[in-house]
Amino acid sequence: GADYVFDVNSDGEQAAGSISSGMAVFNGEMNSETVSYDAQTVDIAVSIQTSQFPLPVEVGLAEYALSFKMPAGKTEEPSDFGMSFDLIGLTISDTIWDLFDAGKVLPRDPSTIQLALAGHAKALFDMFDPDQQDAMNDAVMPFELASLSLDQLKIMAAGALVTGSGAFSFDNTDMQTFAPMPRPEGEATVEITGLNALLDNLVAMGLVPEQDIMGPRMMMGMFARSTGDDQMEIGVEVDKGGQVLVNGNRVR
C-alpha cells in the first residue's frame, strides 16, 4: 500500500490533497512467444482541493485492474490472447454529485465497469525481429484471428445495469463477406436493466430534453426484447452464411 500527501503553491495557484491505495500487484511476461501484462490495485482514495475549483473532489475506488496477453511470435497454431479491464466500486462525494443532481434523483450507489475478452489468434510475424518490422507495419492484419469470446461485460451506474456474454469463431478463408476481417460465426447477448428509469431521471433533472429521448426509446423497441419490468435483452447472431440477426430478425 501507499499514502501520499501533497500541497503545491505556484504562481498564486494552490492545490492540496491526498492519495492512498491498498495492495498493488503487477505481473509481466515478455519473450519470443508471448507478451502479457497484469496489474491490480485495491482500496484507492483520492481527495483534492484547488484554488481553481472551490469544492473538494473526493473519489474512491474499491479495485482497479488492467491486463492483456498477445502472441509475439509466428506459430503454426493459434495462441491465447485476451484483455480485461476492471473499475469496481467507483464512488464520488456528495459535494460533486450535488453539482448536477442537487435533487438526488439518480441513485448514488458505487459504479462498476468490467470487460473481459479472450480468444485465439496466430501471429503472422515475429514481433521482435527487426527484419520483419516493415512487413508487419504494412500488413492490414498482423494476426490471423481464430476465435473471440466476450467473457464478461458489466456496466453498473446510476441505477442501470448492462451485462453481456458471447463467443465467435472466424473463417479466414472468407475475407470478403466482412472485409477486411474474416467472416465470424457465433452469437452474443446483452441484457439491460433500468435503462428506461435512467432516461426518465435524466429528463426529470433537465439534463436531456424529453423529445431527445424518443429516438433512443424507438431504437430499443426495434432491437431489444422485453424480458421483465424495465428489463430487455438484445441477441446478435451471425450464421454460417454471413447473415446477421438481431433477436431473430435479419439486419444483414
C-alpha positions as CSV (number, residue, x, y, z in Angstrom):
1,G,0.0,0.0,0.0
2,A,0.9,3.7,-0.3
3,D,-0.1,7.1,1.1
4,Y,0.7,10.4,-0.5
5,V,0.0,13.9,0.8
6,F,0.8,17.0,-1.3
7,D,0.5,20.7,-1.1
8,V,1.6,22.7,-4.1
9,N,1.8,26.5,-4.5
10,S,2.9,28.0,-7.8
11,D,2.4,31.5,-9.2
12,G,-0.6,32.1,-7.0
13,E,-2.3,28.8,-7.7
14,Q,-2.6,26.2,-4.9
15,A,-3.6,22.5,-4.8
16,A,-3.6,20.2,-1.9
17,G,-4.8,16.7,-1.2
18,S,-4.0,13.1,-0.5
19,I,-4.0,9.8,-2.4
20,S,-3.9,6.4,-0.7
21,S,-4.1,2.8,-2.1
22,G,-4.0,-0.7,-0.7
23,M,-2.0,-3.6,-2.0
24,A,-0.9,-3.4,-5.7
25,V,0.1,-6.5,-7.7
26,F,1.9,-6.5,-11.0
27,N,2.9,-9.4,-13.3
28,G,4.5,-9.2,-16.7
29,E,6.0,-11.5,-19.3
30,M,7.9,-10.9,-22.5
31,N,9.6,-13.4,-24.7
32,S,9.7,-14.6,-28.3
33,E,6.3,-16.3,-28.0
34,T,4.1,-14.0,-25.9
35,V,3.7,-10.6,-24.2
36,S,1.5,-10.2,-21.2
37,Y,0.7,-7.6,-18.5
38,D,-1.4,-7.9,-15.4
39,A,-1.8,-5.1,-12.8
40,Q,-4.3,-4.7,-9.9
41,T,-4.7,-2.1,-7.2
42,V,-7.3,-2.0,-4.4
43,D,-8.8,0.5,-2.0
44,I,-7.9,3.7,-3.8
45,A,-9.0,7.0,-2.3
46,V,-8.3,10.5,-3.7
47,S,-9.0,13.8,-2.1
48,I,-8.0,17.1,-3.9
49,Q,-8.9,20.7,-3.5
50,T,-7.5,23.5,-5.7
51,S,-7.8,27.3,-5.9
52,Q,-9.3,26.9,-9.4
53,F,-12.2,24.7,-8.1
54,P,-13.6,25.8,-4.7
55,L,-15.1,22.4,-3.8
56,P,-13.2,19.4,-2.6
57,V,-13.0,16.5,-5.0
58,E,-13.2,13.1,-3.3
59,V,-13.1,9.8,-5.3
60,G,-13.0,6.2,-4.1
61,L,-12.3,3.0,-5.9
62,A,-12.5,-0.5,-4.5
63,E,-10.5,-2.1,-7.2
64,Y,-8.7,-1.1,-10.5
65,A,-7.2,-3.8,-12.7
66,L,-5.9,-4.0,-16.3
67,S,-4.5,-7.0,-18.2
68,F,-3.7,-8.1,-21.7
69,K,-2.0,-11.1,-23.4
70,M,-1.0,-11.5,-27.0
71,P,1.2,-13.8,-29.1
72,A,4.5,-12.2,-30.1
73,G,6.0,-14.9,-32.4
74,K,4.9,-16.6,-35.6
75,T,3.5,-20.1,-34.9
76,E,1.7,-22.8,-36.9
77,E,-1.3,-23.0,-34.4
78,P,-3.3,-20.1,-32.8
79,S,-2.2,-19.0,-29.4
80,D,-4.1,-17.5,-26.5
81,F,-4.8,-13.8,-26.3
82,G,-7.0,-11.6,-24.2
83,M,-7.6,-8.4,-22.4
84,S,-9.6,-7.3,-19.3
85,F,-10.4,-4.0,-17.5
86,D,-12.0,-3.7,-14.1
87,L,-13.1,-0.5,-12.4
88,I,-15.0,-1.7,-9.4
89,G,-16.8,0.3,-6.7
90,L,-16.3,3.8,-8.0
91,T,-17.7,6.5,-5.7
92,I,-17.6,10.3,-5.7
93,S,-18.5,12.6,-2.9
94,D,-22.0,14.1,-2.5
95,T,-20.5,17.5,-3.0
96,I,-19.7,16.6,-6.6
97,W,-23.0,14.8,-7.1
98,D,-24.9,17.8,-6.0
99,L,-23.4,20.0,-8.7
100,F,-25.5,18.2,-11.4
101,D,-28.1,16.3,-9.3
102,A,-29.0,18.6,-6.3
103,G,-32.4,16.9,-6.0
104,K,-30.8,13.5,-5.6
105,V,-32.8,12.0,-8.5
106,L,-30.1,9.5,-9.5
107,P,-29.1,6.6,-7.3
108,R,-25.6,7.1,-5.9
109,D,-24.6,3.5,-5.5
110,P,-21.0,2.7,-6.4
111,S,-20.4,2.3,-10.1
112,T,-18.6,-0.6,-11.8
113,I,-17.2,-1.2,-15.3
114,Q,-15.9,-4.7,-16.1
115,L,-14.9,-6.0,-19.6
116,A,-13.0,-9.2,-20.4
117,L,-12.2,-10.6,-23.9
118,A,-10.4,-13.8,-24.7
119,G,-9.6,-15.8,-27.8
120,H,-7.1,-17.5,-30.1
121,A,-5.0,-15.9,-32.8
122,K,-2.0,-16.8,-34.9
123,A,0.8,-14.2,-35.2
124,L,1.9,-13.8,-38.8
125,F,5.2,-12.1,-37.9
126,D,7.8,-12.3,-35.2
127,M,7.2,-9.1,-33.3
128,F,10.7,-8.6,-32.0
129,D,12.5,-9.4,-35.3
130,P,13.7,-6.1,-36.8
131,D,13.8,-7.6,-40.3
132,Q,10.1,-8.1,-40.2
133,Q,9.0,-4.7,-38.8
134,D,8.3,-3.1,-42.2
135,A,6.2,-6.0,-43.4
136,M,4.3,-6.1,-40.1
137,N,3.6,-2.4,-40.2
138,D,2.3,-2.6,-43.8
139,A,0.0,-5.6,-43.1
140,V,-3.7,-5.0,-42.8
141,M,-3.9,-7.6,-40.0
142,P,-0.7,-8.8,-38.5
143,F,-2.7,-11.6,-36.7
144,E,-5.0,-14.3,-38.0
145,L,-8.0,-14.3,-35.7
146,A,-9.4,-17.8,-34.9
147,S,-11.9,-17.1,-32.1
148,L,-13.1,-14.4,-29.8
149,S,-15.3,-14.5,-26.7
150,L,-16.9,-11.9,-24.5
151,D,-16.3,-13.5,-21.1
152,Q,-17.6,-10.6,-19.1
153,L,-19.4,-7.3,-19.7
154,K,-20.8,-5.4,-16.7
155,I,-21.6,-1.8,-16.5
156,M,-23.4,-0.6,-13.4
157,A,-24.1,3.1,-12.8
158,A,-26.9,5.5,-11.8
159,G,-29.4,2.7,-11.3
160,A,-28.8,1.0,-14.7
161,L,-27.1,-2.4,-15.3
162,V,-25.7,-3.8,-18.6
163,T,-24.3,-7.3,-18.8
164,G,-23.3,-9.4,-21.7
165,S,-21.5,-12.5,-23.0
166,G,-20.9,-14.2,-26.3
167,A,-18.5,-16.2,-28.5
168,F,-17.5,-16.2,-32.2
169,S,-15.2,-18.2,-34.4
170,F,-13.7,-16.8,-37.6
171,D,-13.3,-18.3,-41.1
172,N,-10.0,-16.9,-42.5
173,T,-10.8,-18.4,-46.0
174,D,-13.6,-15.8,-46.3
175,M,-12.1,-12.3,-46.2
176,Q,-14.8,-10.7,-48.4
177,T,-18.1,-11.0,-46.5
178,F,-16.9,-8.8,-43.6
179,A,-13.8,-7.3,-45.3
180,P,-11.2,-6.6,-44.1
181,M,-11.8,-9.1,-41.3
182,P,-12.6,-12.8,-41.6
183,R,-16.2,-14.0,-41.6
184,P,-17.4,-14.5,-38.0
185,E,-19.9,-17.1,-36.8
186,G,-21.5,-17.2,-33.3
187,E,-23.7,-15.2,-31.1
188,A,-23.7,-12.7,-28.2
189,T,-26.3,-11.5,-25.8
190,V,-26.6,-8.2,-23.9
191,E,-29.0,-7.7,-21.1
192,I,-30.0,-4.2,-19.9
193,T,-31.9,-3.4,-16.7
194,G,-33.1,0.0,-15.5
195,L,-32.4,2.0,-18.7
196,N,-35.9,3.5,-19.0
197,A,-35.8,4.6,-15.4
198,L,-32.4,6.2,-16.1
199,L,-33.7,8.1,-19.2
200,D,-36.7,9.3,-17.2
201,N,-34.4,10.5,-14.4
202,L,-32.2,12.4,-16.9
203,V,-35.3,14.2,-18.2
204,A,-36.5,15.0,-14.7
205,M,-33.1,16.5,-13.9
206,G,-33.4,18.7,-17.0
207,L,-30.1,17.3,-18.5
208,V,-31.9,15.8,-21.5
209,P,-35.0,17.3,-23.3
210,E,-38.0,14.9,-23.5
211,Q,-38.0,15.0,-27.3
212,D,-34.4,13.8,-27.4
213,I,-35.4,10.6,-25.5
214,M,-37.9,9.4,-28.2
215,G,-35.1,8.3,-30.6
216,P,-33.3,6.0,-28.2
217,R,-36.7,4.6,-27.0
218,M,-37.7,3.8,-30.6
219,M,-34.3,2.1,-31.2
220,M,-34.7,0.0,-28.1
221,G,-38.2,-1.0,-29.3
222,M,-36.8,-2.1,-32.6
223,F,-33.8,-4.1,-31.5
224,A,-34.4,-5.1,-27.9
225,R,-36.8,-7.8,-26.5
226,S,-38.5,-7.1,-23.2
227,T,-37.8,-9.7,-20.5
228,G,-39.4,-8.1,-17.5
229,D,-40.1,-4.8,-15.7
230,D,-37.6,-2.3,-17.3
231,Q,-35.5,-5.3,-18.4
232,M,-34.6,-6.0,-22.0
233,E,-32.3,-8.3,-24.0
234,I,-30.5,-8.0,-27.3
235,G,-29.3,-11.1,-29.0
236,V,-26.9,-10.8,-32.0
237,E,-26.2,-13.9,-34.2
238,V,-24.0,-14.3,-37.2
239,D,-24.8,-17.6,-39.1
240,K,-22.6,-19.6,-41.5
241,G,-23.9,-17.7,-44.4
242,G,-22.8,-14.4,-43.0
243,Q,-26.3,-13.2,-42.2
244,V,-26.6,-11.0,-39.1
245,L,-29.7,-11.5,-37.0
246,V,-30.8,-9.3,-34.0
247,N,-33.3,-11.1,-31.8
248,G,-34.0,-13.4,-34.7
249,N,-34.7,-10.6,-37.2
250,R,-32.3,-10.3,-40.1
251,V,-30.5,-7.0,-40.4
252,R,-27.8,-8.0,-42.9
